Amino acid sequence: MTSLATSADGLPRCGWVGDDAEYCRYHDEEWGTPLHGDRALFEKMALEGFQAGLSWITILRKRPRFREVFAGFEPEIVAEYGPDDVERLMADAGIIRNRAKIAATISNAALVRDMADGELDELMWSFAPPAYARPRPRTLAEVPAVTPESTALSKALRRRGFRFVGPTTMYALMQSTGMVDDHVDGCWRAAEPV
């Protein structure tokens, strides 16, 4: 995979985007953009957990259905899901039908529900490294899969009982929520302030 890819619109983007229109939109409008709010971060945590072992484009294409069947990822609602809901979700071909990931999403929702308002946001963002803590990656090979910060975030969440929040998954979350900016040098988004 090359570090940069030029899409049909002529813009240079991070090489993982390719020329898929949905991936381009996600890269341009969401990935690396600061995201705040307990509900929004819970959704990212859940979707990153479902992504483990799969490609992100698979999750992205299924995201509308995930949002529908998980009540917009409202922690208060998802936390109340019971065995019938698990079976309903396991039968839904529009999502990733993994019992362990579904169960983790429900139990993680209960943990978020029981936190003070804004606590998840504050906790997660407390692990974001300072802007420009490391140089912008010049190539995709320079983008790490795990960092000390993602490992520390993973440990902090696991201590609270969260599941499917390993260090690699948490680094992907940090990238997608703008806690780190891994747009490679030459990507049109890399020109934007962090």
MODELLER restraints for C-alpha pairs under 7 A, 6 or more apart:
rsr = mdl.restraints
at = mdl.atoms
rsr.add(forms.Gaussian(group=physical.xy_distance, feature=features.Distance(at['CA:1:A'], at['CA:15:A']), mean=6.44, stdev=0.5))
rsr.add(forms.Gaussian(group=physical.xy_distance, feature=features.Distance(at['CA:2:A'], at['CA:15:A']), mean=5.27, stdev=0.5))
rsr.add(forms.Gaussian(group=physical.xy_distance, feature=features.Distance(at['CA:3:A'], at['CA:14:A']), mean=5.95, stdev=0.5))
rsr.add(forms.Gaussian(group=physical.xy_distance, feature=features.Distance(at['CA:3:A'], at['CA:15:A']), mean=4.51, stdev=0.5))
rsr.add(forms.Gaussian(group=physical.xy_distance, feature=features.Distance(at['CA:3:A'], at['CA:139:A']), mean=5.04, stdev=0.5))
rsr.add(forms.Gaussian(group=physical.xy_distance, feature=features.Distance(at['CA:3:A'], at['CA:140:A']), mean=5.03, stdev=0.5))
rsr.add(forms.Gaussian(group=physical.xy_distance, feature=features.Distance(at['CA:4:A'], at['CA:12:A']), mean=6.17, stdev=0.5))
rsr.add(forms.Gaussian(group=physical.xy_distance, feature=features.Distance(at['CA:4:A'], at['CA:13:A']), mean=5.48, stdev=0.5))
rsr.add(forms.Gaussian(group=physical.xy_distance, feature=features.Distance(at['CA:4:A'], at['CA:14:A']), mean=4.78, stdev=0.5))
rsr.add(forms.Gaussian(group=physical.xy_distance, feature=features.Distance(at['CA:4:A'], at['CA:15:A']), mean=4.12, stdev=0.5))
rsr.add(forms.Gaussian(group=physical.xy_distance, feature=features.Distance(at['CA:4:A'], at['CA:187:A']), mean=6.72, stdev=0.5))
rsr.add(forms.Gaussian(group=physical.xy_distance, feature=features.Distance(at['CA:5:A'], at['CA:12:A']), mean=5.57, stdev=0.5))
rsr.add(forms.Gaussian(group=physical.xy_distance, feature=features.Distance(at['CA:5:A'], at['CA:13:A']), mean=5.34, stdev=0.5))
rsr.add(forms.Gaussian(group=physical.xy_distance, feature=features.Distance(at['CA:5:A'], at['CA:14:A']), mean=6.19, stdev=0.5))
rsr.add(forms.Gaussian(group=physical.xy_distance, feature=features.Distance(at['CA:5:A'], at['CA:15:A']), mean=4.71, stdev=0.5))
rsr.add(forms.Gaussian(group=physical.xy_distance, feature=features.Distance(at['CA:5:A'], at['CA:18:A']), mean=5.98, stdev=0.5))
rsr.add(forms.Gaussian(group=physical.xy_distance, feature=features.Distance(at['CA:6:A'], at['CA:12:A']), mean=4.34, stdev=0.5))
rsr.add(forms.Gaussian(group=physical.xy_distance, feature=features.Distance(at['CA:6:A'], at['CA:13:A']), mean=6.12, stdev=0.5))
rsr.add(forms.Gaussian(group=physical.xy_distance, feature=features.Distance(at['CA:7:A'], at['CA:18:A']), mean=6.84, stdev=0.5))
rsr.add(forms.Gaussian(group=physical.xy_distance, feature=features.Distance(at['CA:7:A'], at['CA:19:A']), mean=5.22, stdev=0.5))
rsr.add(forms.Gaussian(group=physical.xy_distance, feature=features.Distance(at['CA:8:A'], at['CA:19:A']), mean=6.88, stdev=0.5))
rsr.add(forms.Gaussian(group=physical.xy_distance, feature=features.Distance(at['CA:11:A'], at['CA:188:A']), mean=6.59, stdev=0.5))
rsr.add(forms.Gaussian(group=physical.xy_distance, feature=features.Distance(at['CA:12:A'], at['CA:186:A']), mean=6.86, stdev=0.5))
rsr.add(forms.Gaussian(group=physical.xy_distance, feature=features.Distance(at['CA:12:A'], at['CA:187:A']), mean=5.15, stdev=0.5))
rsr.add(forms.Gaussian(group=physical.xy_distance, feature=features.Distance(at['CA:12:A'], at['CA:188:A']), mean=5.79, stdev=0.5))
rsr.add(forms.Gaussian(group=physical.xy_distance, feature=features.Distance(at['CA:13:A'], at['CA:187:A']), mean=4.49, stdev=0.5))
rsr.add(forms.Gaussian(group=physical.xy_distance, feature=features.Distance(at['CA:13:A'], at['CA:188:A']), mean=6.15, stdev=0.5))
rsr.add(forms.Gaussian(group=physical.xy_distance, feature=features.Distance(at['CA:14:A'], at['CA:183:A']), mean=6.20, stdev=0.5))
rsr.add(forms.Gaussian(group=physical.xy_distance, feature=features.Distance(at['CA:14:A'], at['CA:184:A']), mean=5.95, stdev=0.5))
rsr.add(forms.Gaussian(group=physical.xy_distance, feature=features.Distance(at['CA:14:A'], at['CA:187:A']), mean=5.67, stdev=0.5))
rsr.add(forms.Gaussian(group=physical.xy_distance, feature=features.Distance(at['CA:17:A'], at['CA:23:A']), mean=5.60, stdev=0.5))
rsr.add(forms.Gaussian(group=physical.xy_distance, feature=features.Distance(at['CA:17:A'], at['CA:24:A']), mean=6.04, stdev=0.5))
rsr.add(forms.Gaussian(group=physical.xy_distance, feature=features.Distance(at['CA:23:A'], at['CA:57:A']), mean=6.82, stdev=0.5))
rsr.add(forms.Gaussian(group=physical.xy_distance, feature=features.Distance(at['CA:28:A'], at['CA:189:A']), mean=6.98, stdev=0.5))
rsr.add(forms.Gaussian(group=physical.xy_distance, feature=features.Distance(at['CA:31:A'], at['CA:175:A']), mean=6.80, stdev=0.5))
rsr.add(forms.Gaussian(group=physical.xy_distance, feature=features.Distance(at['CA:31:A'], at['CA:176:A']), mean=4.46, stdev=0.5))
rsr.add(forms.Gaussian(group=physical.xy_distance, feature=features.Distance(at['CA:31:A'], at['CA:177:A']), mean=6.54, stdev=0.5))
rsr.add(forms.Gaussian(group=physical.xy_distance, feature=features.Distance(at['CA:31:A'], at['CA:178:A']), mean=6.86, stdev=0.5))
rsr.add(forms.Gaussian(group=physical.xy_distance, feature=features.Distance(at['CA:32:A'], at['CA:175:A']), mean=5.51, stdev=0.5))
rsr.add(forms.Gaussian(group=physical.xy_distance, feature=features.Distance(at['CA:32:A'], at['CA:176:A']), mean=5.03, stdev=0.5))
rsr.add(forms.Gaussian(group=physical.xy_distance, feature=features.Distance(at['CA:32:A'], at['CA:177:A']), mean=5.59, stdev=0.5))
rsr.add(forms.Gaussian(group=physical.xy_distance, feature=features.Distance(at['CA:32:A'], at['CA:178:A']), mean=3.84, stdev=0.5))
rsr.add(forms.Gaussian(group=physical.xy_distance, feature=features.Distance(at['CA:32:A'], at['CA:180:A']), mean=6.77, stdev=0.5))
rsr.add(forms.Gaussian(group=physical.xy_distance, feature=features.Distance(at['CA:32:A'], at['CA:181:A']), mean=5.44, stdev=0.5))
rsr.add(forms.Gaussian(group=physical.xy_distance, feature=features.Distance(at['CA:33:A'], at['CA:177:A']), mean=5.83, stdev=0.5))
rsr.add(forms.Gaussian(group=physical.xy_distance, feature=features.Distance(at['CA:33:A'], at['CA:178:A']), mean=4.51, stdev=0.5))
rsr.add(forms.Gaussian(group=physical.xy_distance, feature=features.Distance(at['CA:34:A'], at['CA:177:A']), mean=5.19, stdev=0.5))
rsr.add(forms.Gaussian(group=physical.xy_distance, feature=features.Distance(at['CA:34:A'], at['CA:178:A']), mean=4.12, stdev=0.5))
rsr.add(forms.Gaussian(group=physical.xy_distance, feature=features.Distance(at['CA:34:A'], at['CA:179:A']), mean=6.45, stdev=0.5))
rsr.add(forms.Gaussian(group=physical.xy_distance, feature=features.Distance(at['CA:35:A'], at['CA:177:A']), mean=4.93, stdev=0.5))
rsr.add(forms.Gaussian(group=physical.xy_distance, feature=features.Distance(at['CA:35:A'], at['CA:178:A']), mean=6.49, stdev=0.5))
rsr.add(forms.Gaussian(group=physical.xy_distance, feature=features.Distance(at['CA:36:A'], at['CA:121:A']), mean=6.13, stdev=0.5))
rsr.add(forms.Gaussian(group=physical.xy_distance, feature=features.Distance(at['CA:37:A'], at['CA:118:A']), mean=6.57, stdev=0.5))
rsr.add(forms.Gaussian(group=physical.xy_distance, feature=features.Distance(at['CA:37:A'], at['CA:121:A']), mean=5.64, stdev=0.5))
rsr.add(forms.Gaussian(group=physical.xy_distance, feature=features.Distance(at['CA:38:A'], at['CA:118:A']), mean=5.87, stdev=0.5))
rsr.add(forms.Gaussian(group=physical.xy_distance, feature=features.Distance(at['CA:38:A'], at['CA:120:A']), mean=5.50, stdev=0.5))
rsr.add(forms.Gaussian(group=physical.xy_distance, feature=features.Distance(at['CA:38:A'], at['CA:121:A']), mean=5.37, stdev=0.5))
rsr.add(forms.Gaussian(group=physical.xy_distance, feature=features.Distance(at['CA:39:A'], at['CA:73:A']), mean=6.49, stdev=0.5))
rsr.add(forms.Gaussian(group=physical.xy_distance, feature=features.Distance(at['CA:39:A'], at['CA:74:A']), mean=6.03, stdev=0.5))
rsr.add(forms.Gaussian(group=physical.xy_distance, feature=features.Distance(at['CA:39:A'], at['CA:75:A']), mean=6.75, stdev=0.5))
rsr.add(forms.Gaussian(group=physical.xy_distance, feature=features.Distance(at['CA:41:A'], at['CA:121:A']), mean=6.87, stdev=0.5))
rsr.add(forms.Gaussian(group=physical.xy_distance, feature=features.Distance(at['CA:43:A'], at['CA:73:A']), mean=5.53, stdev=0.5))
rsr.add(forms.Gaussian(group=physical.xy_distance, feature=features.Distance(at['CA:44:A'], at['CA:173:A']), mean=6.61, stdev=0.5))
rsr.add(forms.Gaussian(group=physical.xy_distance, feature=features.Distance(at['CA:45:A'], at['CA:173:A']), mean=6.75, stdev=0.5))
rsr.add(forms.Gaussian(group=physical.xy_distance, feature=features.Distance(at['CA:46:A'], at['CA:105:A']), mean=5.71, stdev=0.5))
rsr.add(forms.Gaussian(group=physical.xy_distance, feature=features.Distance(at['CA:47:A'], at['CA:59:A']), mean=6.93, stdev=0.5))
rsr.add(forms.Gaussian(group=physical.xy_distance, feature=features.Distance(at['CA:48:A'], at['CA:169:A']), mean=6.11, stdev=0.5))
rsr.add(forms.Gaussian(group=physical.xy_distance, feature=features.Distance(at['CA:48:A'], at['CA:173:A']), mean=6.51, stdev=0.5))
rsr.add(forms.Gaussian(group=physical.xy_distance, feature=features.Distance(at['CA:49:A'], at['CA:101:A']), mean=6.81, stdev=0.5))
rsr.add(forms.Gaussian(group=physical.xy_distance, feature=features.Distance(at['CA:49:A'], at['CA:164:A']), mean=5.18, stdev=0.5))
rsr.add(forms.Gaussian(group=physical.xy_distance, feature=features.Distance(at['CA:49:A'], at['CA:165:A']), mean=6.64, stdev=0.5))
rsr.add(forms.Gaussian(group=physical.xy_distance, feature=features.Distance(at['CA:49:A'], at['CA:169:A']), mean=6.66, stdev=0.5))
rsr.add(forms.Gaussian(group=physical.xy_distance, feature=features.Distance(at['CA:50:A'], at['CA:96:A']), mean=6.79, stdev=0.5))
rsr.add(forms.Gaussian(group=physical.xy_distance, feature=features.Distance(at['CA:50:A'], at['CA:101:A']), mean=6.07, stdev=0.5))
rsr.add(forms.Gaussian(group=physical.xy_distance, feature=features.Distance(at['CA:51:A'], at['CA:59:A']), mean=6.18, stdev=0.5))
rsr.add(forms.Gaussian(group=physical.xy_distance, feature=features.Distance(at['CA:52:A'], at['CA:169:A']), mean=6.89, stdev=0.5))
rsr.add(forms.Gaussian(group=physical.xy_distance, feature=features.Distance(at['CA:62:A'], at['CA:94:A']), mean=6.28, stdev=0.5))
rsr.add(forms.Gaussian(group=physical.xy_distance, feature=features.Distance(at['CA:62:A'], at['CA:95:A']), mean=5.92, stdev=0.5))
rsr.add(forms.Gaussian(group=physical.xy_distance, feature=features.Distance(at['CA:65:A'], at['CA:94:A']), mean=5.91, stdev=0.5))
rsr.add(forms.Gaussian(group=physical.xy_distance, feature=features.Distance(at['CA:65:A'], at['CA:95:A']), mean=6.50, stdev=0.5))
rsr.add(forms.Gaussian(group=physical.xy_distance, feature=features.Distance(at['CA:66:A'], at['CA:95:A']), mean=5.94, stdev=0.5))
rsr.add(forms.Gaussian(group=physical.xy_distance, feature=features.Distance(at['CA:67:A'], at['CA:73:A']), mean=6.21, stdev=0.5))
rsr.add(forms.Gaussian(group=physical.xy_distance, feature=features.Distance(at['CA:70:A'], at['CA:78:A']), mean=6.22, stdev=0.5))
rsr.add(forms.Gaussian(group=physical.xy_distance, feature=features.Distance(at['CA:71:A'], at['CA:77:A']), mean=6.78, stdev=0.5))
rsr.add(forms.Gaussian(group=physical.xy_distance, feature=features.Distance(at['CA:71:A'], at['CA:78:A']), mean=6.81, stdev=0.5))
rsr.add(forms.Gaussian(group=physical.xy_distance, feature=features.Distance(at['CA:75:A'], at['CA:109:A']), mean=4.53, stdev=0.5))
rsr.add(forms.Gaussian(group=physical.xy_distance, feature=features.Distance(at['CA:75:A'], at['CA:110:A']), mean=6.57, stdev=0.5))
rsr.add(forms.Gaussian(group=physical.xy_distance, feature=features.Distance(at['CA:75:A'], at['CA:112:A']), mean=6.28, stdev=0.5))
rsr.add(forms.Gaussian(group=physical.xy_distance, feature=features.Distance(at['CA:75:A'], at['CA:113:A']), mean=5.45, stdev=0.5))
rsr.add(forms.Gaussian(group=physical.xy_distance, feature=features.Distance(at['CA:76:A'], at['CA:109:A']), mean=7.00, stdev=0.5))
rsr.add(forms.Gaussian(group=physical.xy_distance, feature=features.Distance(at['CA:76:A'], at['CA:113:A']), mean=5.45, stdev=0.5))
rsr.add(forms.Gaussian(group=physical.xy_distance, feature=features.Distance(at['CA:78:A'], at['CA:106:A']), mean=5.70, stdev=0.5))
rsr.add(forms.Gaussian(group=physical.xy_distance, feature=features.Distance(at['CA:78:A'], at['CA:109:A']), mean=5.93, stdev=0.5))
rsr.add(forms.Gaussian(group=physical.xy_distance, feature=features.Distance(at['CA:79:A'], at['CA:106:A']), mean=5.24, stdev=0.5))
rsr.add(forms.Gaussian(group=physical.xy_distance, feature=features.Distance(at['CA:79:A'], at['CA:107:A']), mean=6.44, stdev=0.5))
rsr.add(forms.Gaussian(group=physical.xy_distance, feature=features.Distance(at['CA:79:A'], at['CA:109:A']), mean=4.86, stdev=0.5))
rsr.add(forms.Gaussian(group=physical.xy_distance, feature=features.Distance(at['CA:79:A'], at['CA:110:A']), mean=4.43, stdev=0.5))
rsr.add(forms.Gaussian(group=physical.xy_distance, feature=features.Distance(at['CA:81:A'], at['CA:106:A']), mean=6.61, stdev=0.5))
rsr.add(forms.Gaussian(group=physical.xy_distance, feature=features.Distance(at['CA:86:A'], at['CA:102:A']), mean=6.92, stdev=0.5))
rsr.add(forms.Gaussian(group=physical.xy_distance, feature=features.Distance(at['CA:89:A'], at['CA:97:A']), mean=6.90, stdev=0.5))
rsr.add(forms.Gaussian(group=physical.xy_distance, feature=features.Distance(at['CA:90:A'], at['CA:97:A']), mean=4.98, stdev=0.5))
rsr.add(forms.Gaussian(group=physical.xy_distance, feature=features.Distance(at['CA:90:A'], at['CA:98:A']), mean=6.99, stdev=0.5))
rsr.add(forms.Gaussian(group=physical.xy_distance, feature=features.Distance(at['CA:90:A'], at['CA:99:A']), mean=6.75, stdev=0.5))
rsr.add(forms.Gaussian(group=physical.xy_distance, feature=features.Distance(at['CA:104:A'], at['CA:163:A']), mean=5.62, stdev=0.5))
rsr.add(forms.Gaussian(group=physical.xy_distance, feature=features.Distance(at['CA:104:A'], at['CA:164:A']), mean=6.84, stdev=0.5))
rsr.add(forms.Gaussian(group=physical.xy_distance, feature=features.Distance(at['CA:108:A'], at['CA:162:A']), mean=5.47, stdev=0.5))
rsr.add(forms.Gaussian(group=physical.xy_distance, feature=features.Distance(at['CA:108:A'], at['CA:163:A']), mean=6.86, stdev=0.5))
rsr.add(forms.Gaussian(group=physical.xy_distance, feature=features.Distance(at['CA:112:A'], at['CA:120:A']), mean=6.82, stdev=0.5))
rsr.add(forms.Gaussian(group=physical.xy_distance, feature=features.Distance(at['CA:124:A'], at['CA:153:A']), mean=6.77, stdev=0.5))
rsr.add(forms.Gaussian(group=physical.xy_distance, feature=features.Distance(at['CA:125:A'], at['CA:179:A']), mean=6.80, stdev=0.5))
rsr.add(forms.Gaussian(group=physical.xy_distance, feature=features.Distance(at['CA:127:A'], at['CA:149:A']), mean=5.63, stdev=0.5))
rsr.add(forms.Gaussian(group=physical.xy_distance, feature=features.Distance(at['CA:127:A'], at['CA:153:A']), mean=6.08, stdev=0.5))
rsr.add(forms.Gaussian(group=physical.xy_distance, feature=features.Distance(at['CA:128:A'], at['CA:149:A']), mean=6.83, stdev=0.5))
rsr.add(forms.Gaussian(group=physical.xy_distance, feature=features.Distance(at['CA:128:A'], at['CA:179:A']), mean=5.05, stdev=0.5))
rsr.add(forms.Gaussian(group=physical.xy_distance, feature=features.Distance(at['CA:128:A'], at['CA:180:A']), mean=6.73, stdev=0.5))
rsr.add(forms.Gaussian(group=physical.xy_distance, feature=features.Distance(at['CA:129:A'], at['CA:149:A']), mean=6.98, stdev=0.5))
rsr.add(forms.Gaussian(group=physical.xy_distance, feature=features.Distance(at['CA:131:A'], at['CA:194:A']), mean=6.80, stdev=0.5))
rsr.add(forms.Gaussian(group=physical.xy_distance, feature=features.Distance(at['CA:136:A'], at['CA:182:A']), mean=6.62, stdev=0.5))
rsr.add(forms.Gaussian(group=physical.xy_distance, feature=features.Distance(at['CA:136:A'], at['CA:184:A']), mean=6.40, stdev=0.5))
rsr.add(forms.Gaussian(group=physical.xy_distance, feature=features.Distance(at['CA:136:A'], at['CA:185:A']), mean=6.39, stdev=0.5))
rsr.add(forms.Gaussian(group=physical.xy_distance, feature=features.Distance(at['CA:137:A'], at['CA:143:A']), mean=6.09, stdev=0.5))
rsr.add(forms.Gaussian(group=physical.xy_distance, feature=features.Distance(at['CA:137:A'], at['CA:182:A']), mean=6.45, stdev=0.5))
rsr.add(forms.Gaussian(group=physical.xy_distance, feature=features.Distance(at['CA:137:A'], at['CA:184:A']), mean=5.01, stdev=0.5))
rsr.add(forms.Gaussian(group=physical.xy_distance, feature=features.Distance(at['CA:137:A'], at['CA:185:A']), mean=6.13, stdev=0.5))
rsr.add(forms.Gaussian(group=physical.xy_distance, feature=features.Distance(at['CA:138:A'], at['CA:184:A']), mean=5.36, stdev=0.5))
rsr.add(forms.Gaussian(group=physical.xy_distance, feature=features.Distance(at['CA:138:A'], at['CA:185:A']), mean=4.83, stdev=0.5))
rsr.add(forms.Gaussian(group=physical.xy_distance, feature=features.Distance(at['CA:139:A'], at['CA:184:A']), mean=5.96, stdev=0.5))
rsr.add(forms.Gaussian(group=physical.xy_distance, feature=features.Distance(at['CA:140:A'], at['CA:184:A']), mean=6.79, stdev=0.5))
rsr.add(forms.Gaussian(group=physical.xy_distance, feature=features.Distance(at['CA:143:A'], at['CA:182:A']), mean=6.70, stdev=0.5))
rsr.add(forms.Gaussian(group=physical.xy_distance, feature=features.Distance(at['CA:145:A'], at['CA:168:A']), mean=5.67, stdev=0.5))
rsr.add(forms.Gaussian(group=physical.xy_distance, feature=features.Distance(at['CA:145:A'], at['CA:171:A']), mean=6.57, stdev=0.5))
rsr.add(forms.Gaussian(group=physical.xy_distance, feature=features.Distance(at['CA:146:A'], at['CA:167:A']), mean=5.88, stdev=0.5))
rsr.add(forms.Gaussian(group=physical.xy_distance, feature=features.Distance(at['CA:146:A'], at['CA:168:A']), mean=5.11, stdev=0.5))
rsr.add(forms.Gaussian(group=physical.xy_distance, feature=features.Distance(at['CA:146:A'], at['CA:171:A']), mean=5.79, stdev=0.5))
rsr.add(forms.Gaussian(group=physical.xy_distance, feature=features.Distance(at['CA:150:A'], at['CA:167:A']), mean=5.07, stdev=0.5))
rsr.add(forms.Gaussian(group=physical.xy_distance, feature=features.Distance(at['CA:150:A'], at['CA:170:A']), mean=5.39, stdev=0.5))
rsr.add(forms.Gaussian(group=physical.xy_distance, feature=features.Distance(at['CA:150:A'], at['CA:171:A']), mean=5.05, stdev=0.5))
rsr.add(forms.Gaussian(group=physical.xy_distance, feature=features.Distance(at['CA:151:A'], at['CA:167:A']), mean=4.57, stdev=0.5))
rsr.add(forms.Gaussian(group=physical.xy_distance, feature=features.Distance(at['CA:154:A'], at['CA:165:A']), mean=5.60, stdev=0.5))
rsr.add(forms.Gaussian(group=physical.xy_distance, feature=features.Distance(at['CA:154:A'], at['CA:166:A']), mean=5.40, stdev=0.5))
rsr.add(forms.Gaussian(group=physical.xy_distance, feature=features.Distance(at['CA:154:A'], at['CA:167:A']), mean=5.30, stdev=0.5))
rsr.add(forms.Gaussian(group=physical.xy_distance, feature=features.Distance(at['CA:154:A'], at['CA:170:A']), mean=6.30, stdev=0.5))
rsr.add(forms.Gaussian(group=physical.xy_distance, feature=features.Distance(at['CA:174:A'], at['CA:180:A']), mean=5.81, stdev=0.5))
rsr.add(forms.Gaussian(group=physical.xy_distance, feature=features.Distance(at['CA:175:A'], at['CA:181:A']), mean=6.26, stdev=0.5))
rsr.add(forms.Gaussian(group=physical.xy_distance, feature=features.Distance(at['CA:175:A'], at['CA:182:A']), mean=6.57, stdev=0.5))
rsr.add(forms.Gaussian(group=physical.xy_distance, feature=features.Distance(at['CA:181:A'], at['CA:194:A']), mean=6.53, stdev=0.5))
rsr.add(forms.Gaussian(group=physical.xy_distance, feature=features.Distance(at['CA:183:A'], at['CA:189:A']), mean=6.51, stdev=0.5))
rsr.add(forms.Gaussian(group=physical.xy_distance, feature=features.Distance(at['CA:183:A'], at['CA:190:A']), mean=5.26, stdev=0.5))
rsr.add(forms.Gaussian(group=physical.xy_distance, feature=features.Distance(at['CA:184:A'], at['CA:190:A']), mean=6.39, stdev=0.5))
